[in-house]
């Protein structure tokens, strides 16, 4: 039976693979979302995060408990209809993604710099020397 396809991929592959081969569905790799390159130099780390199709307004970055979390969300809810029919499957109109990176608890929010350009979010995280914990001695009084 002929099935509609786009770029050689059967539109119904995901559905039928899951139904007929449930084990395969579990083992399938997670789609590559927010691919990230991390570069290190003497001053710090640069994260280049791919966010194609998003606008600057769609992206947020938060630092909490030593974790830098980058989130992107788009919500274009418009229905396009034409004489040729309606969509069977839409994958590009809305969605969100998020990714967290542990950068350490000694980094302040004001020290992290971010710039979004050409679908790539560049985040700079400075290196900081980890200060050894100061040993605080507590003396116990001895009576007698």
OpenMM code with the backbone's topology and positions (N, CA, C; nanometers):
from openmm import Vec3, app, unit

residues = "UNK UNK UNK UNK UNK UNK UNK UNK UNK UNK UNK UNK UNK UNK UNK UNK UNK UNK UNK UNK UNK UNK UNK UNK UNK UNK UNK UNK UNK UNK UNK UNK UNK UNK UNK UNK UNK UNK UNK UNK UNK UNK UNK UNK UNK UNK UNK UNK UNK UNK UNK UNK UNK UNK UNK UNK UNK UNK UNK UNK UNK UNK UNK UNK UNK UNK UNK UNK UNK UNK UNK UNK UNK UNK UNK UNK UNK UNK UNK UNK UNK UNK UNK UNK UNK UNK UNK UNK UNK UNK UNK UNK UNK UNK UNK UNK UNK UNK UNK UNK UNK UNK UNK UNK UNK UNK UNK UNK UNK UNK UNK UNK UNK UNK UNK UNK UNK UNK UNK UNK UNK UNK UNK UNK UNK UNK UNK UNK UNK UNK UNK UNK UNK UNK UNK UNK UNK UNK UNK UNK UNK UNK UNK UNK".split()
positions = [
    Vec3(0.0846, -0.1177, 0.0000),
    Vec3(0.0000, 0.0000, 0.0000),
    Vec3(0.0887, 0.1233, 0.0000),
    Vec3(0.0589, 0.2196, -0.0830),
    Vec3(0.1377, 0.3427, -0.0904),
    Vec3(0.0958, 0.4354, 0.0230),
    Vec3(0.1945, 0.4895, 0.0897),
    Vec3(0.1684, 0.5838, 0.1972),
    Vec3(0.2293, 0.7176, 0.1585),
    Vec3(0.1667, 0.8293, 0.1956),
    Vec3(0.2257, 0.9584, 0.1625),
    Vec3(0.3604, 0.9749, 0.2321),
    Vec3(0.4523, 1.0395, 0.1649),
    Vec3(0.5827, 1.0606, 0.2262),
    Vec3(0.6356, 1.1978, 0.1915),
    Vec3(0.7188, 1.2475, 0.2780),
    Vec3(0.7878, 1.3737, 0.2566),
    Vec3(0.9347, 1.3453, 0.2748),
    Vec3(1.0152, 1.3796, 0.1763),
    Vec3(1.1591, 1.3572, 0.1806),
    Vec3(1.1913, 1.2107, 0.2072),
    Vec3(1.1126, 1.1203, 0.1512),
    Vec3(1.1418, 0.9783, 0.1632),
    Vec3(1.1047, 0.9163, 0.2959),
    Vec3(1.0425, 0.9914, 0.3847),
    Vec3(1.0051, 0.9383, 0.5159),
    Vec3(0.8549, 0.9168, 0.5181),
    Vec3(0.8117, 0.8005, 0.5560),
    Vec3(0.6706, 0.7704, 0.5636),
    Vec3(0.6096, 0.8498, 0.6787),
    Vec3(0.5037, 0.9218, 0.6513),
    Vec3(0.4401, 1.0035, 0.7544),
    Vec3(0.3872, 0.9211, 0.8711),
    Vec3(0.3584, 0.7936, 0.8466),
    Vec3(0.2981, 0.7114, 0.9497),
    Vec3(0.3967, 0.6149, 1.0141),
    Vec3(0.5270, 0.6287, 0.9836),
    Vec3(0.6283, 0.5386, 1.0394),
    Vec3(0.6236, 0.5348, 1.1916),
    Vec3(0.6208, 0.6527, 1.2540),
    Vec3(0.6237, 0.6575, 1.4002),
    Vec3(0.5077, 0.5792, 1.4605),
    Vec3(0.3882, 0.5989, 1.4061),
    Vec3(0.2708, 0.5323, 1.4606),
    Vec3(0.2792, 0.3812, 1.4432),
    Vec3(0.3051, 0.3359, 1.3210),
    Vec3(0.3054, 0.1925, 1.2949),
    Vec3(0.4236, 0.1224, 1.3602),
    Vec3(0.5390, 0.1876, 1.3697),
    Vec3(0.6529, 0.1260, 1.4378),
    Vec3(0.6219, 0.1047, 1.5852),
    Vec3(0.5567, 0.2011, 1.6464),
    Vec3(0.5248, 0.1907, 1.7880),
    Vec3(0.4240, 0.0794, 1.8135),
    Vec3(0.3241, 0.0672, 1.7260),
    Vec3(0.2213, -0.0347, 1.7436),
    Vec3(0.2773, -0.1738, 1.7170),
    Vec3(0.3512, -0.1907, 1.6072),
    Vec3(0.3973, -0.3243, 1.5703),
    Vec3(0.5244, -0.3661, 1.6418),
    Vec3(0.6051, -0.2716, 1.6831),
    Vec3(0.7323, -0.3034, 1.7486),
    Vec3(0.7509, -0.2139, 1.8712),
    Vec3(0.6799, -0.2407, 1.9798),
    Vec3(0.6893, -0.1524, 2.0960),
    Vec3(0.8293, -0.1439, 2.1553),
    Vec3(0.9086, -0.2500, 2.1452),
    Vec3(1.0449, -0.2468, 2.1993),
    Vec3(1.1290, -0.1452, 2.1242),
    Vec3(1.1136, -0.1398, 1.9930),
    Vec3(1.1892, -0.0445, 1.9123),
    Vec3(1.1556, 0.0985, 1.9537),
    Vec3(1.0294, 0.1252, 1.9834),
    Vec3(0.9888, 0.2598, 2.0214),
    Vec3(1.0589, 0.3043, 2.1483),
    Vec3(1.0821, 0.2122, 2.2388),
    Vec3(1.1488, 0.2466, 2.3643),
    Vec3(1.2962, 0.2748, 2.3412),
    Vec3(1.3592, 0.2025, 2.2491),
    Vec3(1.5023, 0.2161, 2.2269),
    Vec3(1.5393, 0.3272, 2.1299),
    Vec3(1.4422, 0.3936, 2.0692),
    Vec3(1.4743, 0.4979, 1.9730),
    Vec3(1.5463, 0.6120, 2.0430),
    Vec3(1.6464, 0.6697, 1.9764),
    Vec3(1.7190, 0.7795, 2.0385),
    Vec3(1.6311, 0.9028, 2.0540),
    Vec3(1.6629, 0.9815, 2.1535),
    Vec3(1.5919, 1.1065, 2.1765),
    Vec3(1.6310, 1.2040, 2.0658),
    Vec3(1.5359, 1.2760, 2.0083),
    Vec3(1.5701, 1.3704, 1.9021),
    Vec3(1.6703, 1.4750, 1.9520),
    Vec3(1.7551, 1.5179, 1.8620),
    Vec3(1.8557, 1.6171, 1.8978),
    Vec3(1.7894, 1.7536, 1.9106),
    Vec3(1.7741, 1.8011, 2.0312),
    Vec3(1.7150, 1.9306, 2.0584),
    Vec3(1.8177, 2.0141, 2.1325),
    Vec3(1.8294, 2.1372, 2.0930),
    Vec3(1.9231, 2.2309, 2.1566),
    Vec3(2.0655, 2.1748, 2.1543),
    Vec3(2.1097, 2.1375, 2.0370),
    Vec3(2.2476, 2.0896, 2.0250),
    Vec3(2.3405, 2.1988, 2.0748),
    Vec3(2.4407, 2.1581, 2.1511),
    Vec3(2.5271, 2.2546, 2.2185),
    Vec3(2.6733, 2.2181, 2.2012),
    Vec3(2.7525, 2.3187, 2.1666),
    Vec3(2.8980, 2.3054, 2.1652),
    Vec3(2.9504, 2.3833, 2.2844),
    Vec3(3.0438, 2.3252, 2.3581),
    Vec3(3.1033, 2.3923, 2.4737),
    Vec3(3.2520, 2.4091, 2.4462),
    Vec3(3.2966, 2.5352, 2.4523),
    Vec3(3.4379, 2.5659, 2.4314),
    Vec3(3.4947, 2.6230, 2.5605),
    Vec3(3.6199, 2.5884, 2.5882),
    Vec3(3.6868, 2.6375, 2.7084),
    Vec3(3.8098, 2.7167, 2.6679),
    Vec3(3.8326, 2.8291, 2.7377),
    Vec3(3.9579, 2.9023, 2.7247),
    Vec3(4.0008, 2.9469, 2.8638),
    Vec3(4.1031, 3.0308, 2.8711),
    Vec3(4.1554, 3.0719, 3.0016),
    Vec3(4.0541, 3.1492, 3.0854),
    Vec3(3.9654, 3.2231, 3.0195),
    Vec3(3.8722, 3.3097, 3.0919),
    Vec3(3.7424, 3.2405, 3.1323),
    Vec3(3.7031, 3.1374, 3.0574),
    Vec3(3.5774, 3.0726, 3.0911),
    Vec3(3.5314, 2.9746, 2.9860),
    Vec3(3.4006, 2.9551, 2.9827),
    Vec3(3.3385, 2.8591, 2.8922),
    Vec3(3.2385, 2.9324, 2.8040),
    Vec3(3.2330, 2.8933, 2.6767),
    Vec3(3.1345, 2.9471, 2.5843),
    Vec3(3.0467, 2.8326, 2.5374),
    Vec3(2.9165, 2.8499, 2.5529),
    Vec3(2.8193, 2.7513, 2.5072),
    Vec3(2.7524, 2.8071, 2.3827),
    Vec3(2.7589, 2.7357, 2.2723),
    Vec3(2.6883, 2.7711, 2.1498),
    Vec3(2.5704, 2.6759, 2.1380),
    Vec3(2.4500, 2.7294, 2.1573),
    Vec3(2.3289, 2.6475, 2.1618),
    Vec3(2.2452, 2.6752, 2.0373),
    Vec3(2.2193, 2.5719, 1.9583),
    Vec3(2.1378, 2.5859, 1.8377),
    Vec3(1.9913, 2.6027, 1.8747),
    Vec3(1.9323, 2.7131, 1.8277),
    Vec3(1.7897, 2.7380, 1.8475),
    Vec3(1.7295, 2.7923, 1.7181),
    Vec3(1.7363, 2.7156, 1.6102),
    Vec3(1.6837, 2.7659, 1.4830),
    Vec3(1.5325, 2.7813, 1.4881),
    Vec3(1.4842, 2.8875, 1.4261),
    Vec3(1.3406, 2.9107, 1.4207),
    Vec3(1.2847, 2.9870, 1.5388),
    Vec3(1.3654, 3.0116, 1.6406),
    Vec3(1.3197, 3.0874, 1.7566),
    Vec3(1.3630, 3.2328, 1.7439),
    Vec3(1.2895, 3.3208, 1.8108),
    Vec3(1.3256, 3.4619, 1.8185),
    Vec3(1.3829, 3.4878, 1.9574),
    Vec3(1.4508, 3.6001, 1.9710),
    Vec3(1.5105, 3.6369, 2.0998),
    Vec3(1.4038, 3.6392, 2.2098),
    Vec3(1.2851, 3.6863, 2.1756),
    Vec3(1.1762, 3.6974, 2.2737),
    Vec3(1.1268, 3.5608, 2.3212),
    Vec3(1.1536, 3.4561, 2.2436),
    Vec3(1.1076, 3.3209, 2.2773),
    Vec3(1.2006, 3.2498, 2.3754),
    Vec3(1.3181, 3.3083, 2.4011),
    Vec3(1.4235, 3.2392, 2.4754),
    Vec3(1.4409, 3.3013, 2.6131),
    Vec3(1.4630, 3.2153, 2.7128),
    Vec3(1.4932, 3.2644, 2.8476),
    Vec3(1.6064, 3.1808, 2.9062),
    Vec3(1.6816, 3.2436, 2.9943),
    Vec3(1.7905, 3.1746, 3.0638),
    Vec3(1.7780, 3.2072, 3.2117),
    Vec3(1.7938, 3.1048, 3.2948),
    Vec3(1.7768, 3.1213, 3.4393),
    Vec3(1.8905, 3.0499, 3.5108),
    Vec3(1.9392, 3.1123, 3.6162),
    Vec3(2.0439, 3.0520, 3.6984),
    Vec3(1.9858, 3.0265, 3.8366),
    Vec3(1.9854, 2.8990, 3.8766),
    Vec3(1.9292, 2.8637, 4.0073),
    Vec3(2.0040, 2.7433, 4.0625),
    Vec3(2.0518, 2.7550, 4.1835),
    Vec3(2.1210, 2.6465, 4.2538),
    Vec3(2.2373, 2.5891, 4.1732),
    Vec3(2.3077, 2.6764, 4.1005),
    Vec3(2.4240, 2.6333, 4.0236),
    Vec3(2.3916, 2.5779, 3.8864),
    Vec3(2.2645, 2.5725, 3.8494),
    Vec3(2.2235, 2.5214, 3.7184),
    Vec3(2.1785, 2.6363, 3.6292),
    Vec3(2.2353, 2.6423, 3.5102),
    Vec3(2.1919, 2.7358, 3.4079),
    Vec3(2.0903, 2.6619, 3.3218),
    Vec3(1.9676, 2.7114, 3.3191),
    Vec3(1.8619, 2.6483, 3.2405),
    Vec3(1.8221, 2.7414, 3.1275),
    Vec3(1.8338, 2.6917, 3.0060),
    Vec3(1.7949, 2.7668, 2.8872),
    Vec3(1.6656, 2.7053, 2.8360),
    Vec3(1.5654, 2.7906, 2.8152),
    Vec3(1.4355, 2.7445, 2.7665),
    Vec3(1.3966, 2.8249, 2.6437),
    Vec3(1.3268, 2.7612, 2.5531),
    Vec3(1.2759, 2.8288, 2.4341),
    Vec3(1.1341, 2.7804, 2.4096),
    Vec3(1.0473, 2.8755, 2.3773),
    Vec3(0.9072, 2.8406, 2.3582),
    Vec3(0.8514, 2.9251, 2.2452),
    Vec3(0.7837, 2.8616, 2.1537),
    Vec3(0.7159, 2.9343, 2.0473),
    Vec3(0.5731, 2.8839, 2.0391),
    Vec3(0.4830, 2.9749, 2.0119),
    Vec3(0.3420, 2.9383, 2.0098),
    Vec3(0.2728, 3.0148, 1.8978),
    Vec3(0.2946, 2.9727, 1.7763),
    Vec3(0.2301, 3.0345, 1.6613),
    Vec3(0.1058, 2.9541, 1.6284),
    Vec3(-0.0065, 3.0007, 1.6761),
    Vec3(-0.1302, 2.9270, 1.6516),
    Vec3(-0.2078, 2.9960, 1.5404),
    Vec3(-0.1788, 2.9580, 1.4185),
    Vec3(-0.2550, 3.0075, 1.3053),
    Vec3(-0.2828, 2.8909, 1.2117),
    Vec3(-0.4028, 2.8873, 1.1645),
    Vec3(-0.4448, 2.7766, 1.0786),
    Vec3(-0.4407, 2.8240, 0.9341),
    Vec3(-0.3675, 2.7541, 0.8528),
    Vec3(-0.3587, 2.7875, 0.7115),
    Vec3(-0.4372, 2.6837, 0.6328),
    Vec3(-0.5340, 2.7296, 0.5592),
    Vec3(-0.6121, 2.6397, 0.4749),
    Vec3(-0.6043, 2.6928, 0.3322),
    Vec3(-0.5982, 2.6019, 0.2402),
    Vec3(-0.5999, 2.6412, 0.1004),
    Vec3(-0.6855, 2.5419, 0.0221),
    Vec3(-0.6897, 2.5597, -0.1086),
    Vec3(-0.7733, 2.4740, -0.1926),
    Vec3(-0.7238, 2.3303, -0.1992),
    Vec3(-0.5995, 2.3066, -0.1609),
    Vec3(-0.5408, 2.1741, -0.1721),
    Vec3(-0.5668, 2.0863, -0.0500),
    Vec3(-0.6276, 2.1398, 0.0543),
    Vec3(-0.6586, 2.0583, 0.1713),
    Vec3(-0.6004, 2.1160, 0.2989),
    Vec3(-0.6139, 2.0395, 0.4048),
    Vec3(-0.5618, 2.0809, 0.5342),
    Vec3(-0.4426, 1.9934, 0.5706),
    Vec3(-0.3734, 2.0332, 0.6735),
    Vec3(-0.2546, 1.9596, 0.7157),
    Vec3(-0.2922, 1.8249, 0.7771),
    Vec3(-0.2108, 1.7235, 0.7493),
    Vec3(-0.2251, 1.5931, 0.8131),
    Vec3(-0.1408, 1.5921, 0.9397),
    Vec3(-0.0240, 1.6512, 0.9309),
    Vec3(0.0703, 1.6518, 1.0433),
    Vec3(0.1471, 1.7831, 1.0402),
    Vec3(0.1518, 1.8542, 1.1518),
    Vec3(0.2261, 1.9799, 1.1618),
    Vec3(0.3281, 1.9656, 1.2727),
    Vec3(0.4536, 1.9926, 1.2404),
    Vec3(0.5613, 1.9771, 1.3375),
    Vec3(0.6326, 2.1081, 1.3667),
    Vec3(0.5983, 2.2155, 1.2985),
    Vec3(0.6772, 2.3366, 1.3108),
    Vec3(0.6019, 2.4556, 1.3674),
    Vec3(0.4833, 2.4410, 1.4180),
    Vec3(0.4073, 2.5584, 1.4559),
    Vec3(0.4202, 2.5982, 1.6017),
    Vec3(0.4368, 2.5046, 1.6911),
    Vec3(0.4481, 2.5412, 1.8316),
    Vec3(0.5308, 2.4369, 1.9037),
    Vec3(0.5803, 2.4748, 2.0179),
    Vec3(0.6566, 2.3797, 2.0978),
    Vec3(0.7486, 2.4510, 2.1940),
    Vec3(0.8128, 2.3732, 2.2771),
    Vec3(0.9074, 2.4291, 2.3724),
    Vec3(1.0157, 2.3261, 2.3988),
    Vec3(1.1284, 2.3756, 2.4430),
    Vec3(1.2376, 2.2874, 2.4808),
    Vec3(1.3170, 2.3557, 2.5909),
    Vec3(1.3922, 2.2765, 2.6624),
    Vec3(1.4675, 2.3280, 2.7758),
    Vec3(1.5882, 2.2389, 2.7977),
    Vec3(1.6953, 2.2996, 2.8441),
    Vec3(1.8159, 2.2225, 2.8743),
    Vec3(1.8888, 2.2903, 2.9889),
    Vec3(1.9435, 2.2092, 3.0804),
    Vec3(2.0139, 2.2619, 3.1976),
    Vec3(2.1597, 2.2191, 3.1958),
    Vec3(2.2442, 2.3099, 3.2454),
    Vec3(2.3875, 2.2855, 3.2555),
    Vec3(2.4314, 2.3226, 3.3961),
    Vec3(2.5063, 2.2360, 3.4609),
    Vec3(2.5592, 2.2695, 3.5930),
    Vec3(2.6845, 2.3538, 3.5730),
    Vec3(2.6821, 2.4779, 3.6243),
    Vec3(2.7966, 2.5672, 3.6078),
    Vec3(2.8608, 2.6035, 3.7413),
    Vec3(2.8070, 2.5560, 3.8493),
    Vec3(2.8647, 2.5808, 3.9809),
    Vec3(2.7853, 2.6829, 4.0591),
    Vec3(2.7908, 2.6688, 4.1886),
    Vec3(2.7122, 2.7570, 4.2746),
    Vec3(2.7835, 2.8872, 4.3063),
    Vec3(2.9097, 2.9002, 4.2668),
    Vec3(2.9826, 3.0229, 4.2975),
    Vec3(2.9756, 3.1245, 4.1835),
    Vec3(2.8958, 3.1002, 4.0815),
    Vec3(2.8776, 3.1925, 3.9694),
    Vec3(2.7532, 3.2769, 3.9956),
    Vec3(2.7687, 3.4081, 3.9790),
    Vec3(2.6558, 3.4999, 3.9966),
    Vec3(2.5860, 3.5218, 3.8623),
    Vec3(2.4579, 3.5491, 3.8677),
    Vec3(2.3781, 3.5723, 3.7476),
    Vec3(2.4348, 3.6866, 3.6633),
    Vec3(2.4831, 3.7910, 3.7280),
    Vec3(2.5355, 3.9076, 3.6561),
    Vec3(2.6655, 3.8779, 3.5811),
    Vec3(2.7323, 3.7689, 3.6138),
    Vec3(2.8589, 3.7336, 3.5489),
    Vec3(2.8388, 3.6548, 3.4190),
    Vec3(2.7214, 3.5978, 3.4010),
    Vec3(2.6919, 3.5179, 3.2820),
    Vec3(2.6406, 3.6120, 3.1732),
    Vec3(2.6987, 3.6026, 3.0540),
    Vec3(2.6605, 3.6889, 2.9416),
    Vec3(2.6013, 3.6023, 2.8309),
    Vec3(2.4969, 3.6540, 2.7654),
    Vec3(2.4319, 3.5783, 2.6582),
    Vec3(2.4000, 3.6704, 2.5411),
    Vec3(2.4106, 3.6132, 2.4204),
    Vec3(2.3809, 3.6875, 2.2981),
    Vec3(2.3167, 3.5908, 2.1993),
    Vec3(2.2064, 3.6341, 2.1365),
    Vec3(2.1369, 3.5500, 2.0394),
    Vec3(2.1535, 3.6102, 1.9013),
    Vec3(2.2074, 3.5285, 1.8088),
    Vec3(2.2329, 3.5784, 1.6740),
    Vec3(2.2304, 3.4620, 1.5751),
    Vec3(2.1590, 3.4788, 1.4652),
    Vec3(2.1527, 3.3795, 1.3579),
    Vec3(2.1109, 3.2405, 1.4067),
    Vec3(2.0163, 3.2340, 1.4994),
    Vec3(1.9658, 3.1055, 1.5473),
    Vec3(2.0555, 3.0350, 1.6467),
    Vec3(2.1597, 3.1046, 1.6946),
    Vec3(2.2522, 3.0455, 1.7919),
    Vec3(2.2582, 3.1347, 1.9154),
    Vec3(2.2339, 3.0744, 2.0304),
    Vec3(2.2486, 3.1449, 2.1574),
    Vec3(2.3892, 3.1188, 2.2082),
    Vec3(2.4660, 3.2271, 2.2245),
    Vec3(2.6028, 3.2157, 2.2758),
    Vec3(2.6006, 3.2604, 2.4210),
    Vec3(2.6409, 3.1721, 2.5094),
    Vec3(2.6419, 3.2010, 2.6528),
    Vec3(2.7854, 3.1898, 2.7015),
    Vec3(2.8321, 3.2951, 2.7701),
    Vec3(2.9670, 3.2930, 2.8266),
    Vec3(2.9561, 3.2803, 2.9779),
    Vec3(3.0257, 3.1818, 3.0322),
    Vec3(3.0303, 3.1588, 3.1767),
    Vec3(3.1758, 3.1725, 3.2195),
    Vec3(3.2060, 3.2700, 3.3064),
    Vec3(3.3457, 3.2894, 3.3467),
    Vec3(3.3944, 3.1776, 3.4385),
    Vec3(3.5251, 3.1573, 3.4338),
    Vec3(3.5856, 3.0613, 3.5268),
    Vec3(3.6080, 3.1332, 3.6586),
    Vec3(3.5851, 3.0637, 3.7640),
    Vec3(3.6124, 3.1162, 3.8976),
    Vec3(3.6857, 3.0091, 3.9745),
    Vec3(3.7831, 3.0536, 4.0477),
    Vec3(3.8531, 2.9573, 4.1322),
    Vec3(3.7616, 2.9176, 4.2465),
    Vec3(3.7600, 2.7916, 4.2703),
    Vec3(3.6790, 2.7424, 4.3816),
    Vec3(3.7566, 2.7683, 4.5090),
    Vec3(3.6952, 2.8472, 4.5927),
    Vec3(3.7606, 2.8790, 4.7191),
    Vec3(3.7450, 2.7616, 4.8143),
    Vec3(3.8567, 2.7181, 4.8710),
    Vec3(3.8449, 2.6069, 4.9659),
    Vec3(3.7639, 2.6519, 5.0872),
    Vec3(3.6848, 2.5634, 5.1391),
    Vec3(3.6044, 2.6013, 5.2549),
    Vec3(3.6946, 2.6366, 5.3732),
    Vec3(3.6575, 2.7439, 5.4389),
    Vec3(3.7330, 2.7866, 5.5560),
    Vec3(3.6921, 2.6972, 5.6724),
    Vec3(3.7922, 2.6363, 5.7300),
    Vec3(3.7638, 2.5463, 5.8411),
    Vec3(3.7363, 2.6310, 5.9644),
    Vec3(3.6192, 2.6155, 6.0161),
    Vec3(3.5812, 2.6908, 6.1342),
    Vec3(3.5910, 2.5978, 6.2545),
    Vec3(3.6774, 2.6340, 6.3425),
    Vec3(3.6948, 2.5497, 6.4617),
    Vec3(3.6022, 2.5982, 6.5725),
    Vec3(3.5403, 2.5040, 6.6346),
    Vec3(3.4533, 2.5355, 6.7476),
    Vec3(3.5114, 2.4654, 6.8690),
    Vec3(3.5468, 2.5459, 6.9642),
    Vec3(3.6084, 2.4906, 7.0851),
    Vec3(3.5025, 2.4610, 7.1892),
    Vec3(3.5296, 2.3568, 7.2615),
    Vec3(3.4405, 2.3164, 7.3699),
    Vec3(3.5094, 2.3530, 7.5000),
    Vec3(3.4347, 2.4221, 7.5830),
    Vec3(3.4954, 2.4610, 7.7108),
    Vec3(3.5067, 2.3393, 7.8024),
    Vec3(3.6157, 2.3348, 7.8716),
    Vec3(3.6420, 2.2233, 7.9625),
    Vec3(3.6306, 2.2761, 8.1045),
    Vec3(3.5455, 2.2150, 8.1788),
    Vec3(3.5257, 2.2587, 8.3171),
    Vec3(3.6216, 2.1859, 8.4086),
    Vec3(3.6479, 2.2482, 8.5177),
    Vec3(3.7227, 2.1762, 8.6177),
    Vec3(3.8394, 2.2444, 8.6727),
] * unit.nanometer
topology = app.Topology()
chain = topology.addChain("A")
for resn in residues:
    res = topology.addResidue(resn, chain)
    for name in ("N", "CA", "C"):
        topology.addAtom(name, app.Element.getBySymbol(name[0]), res)
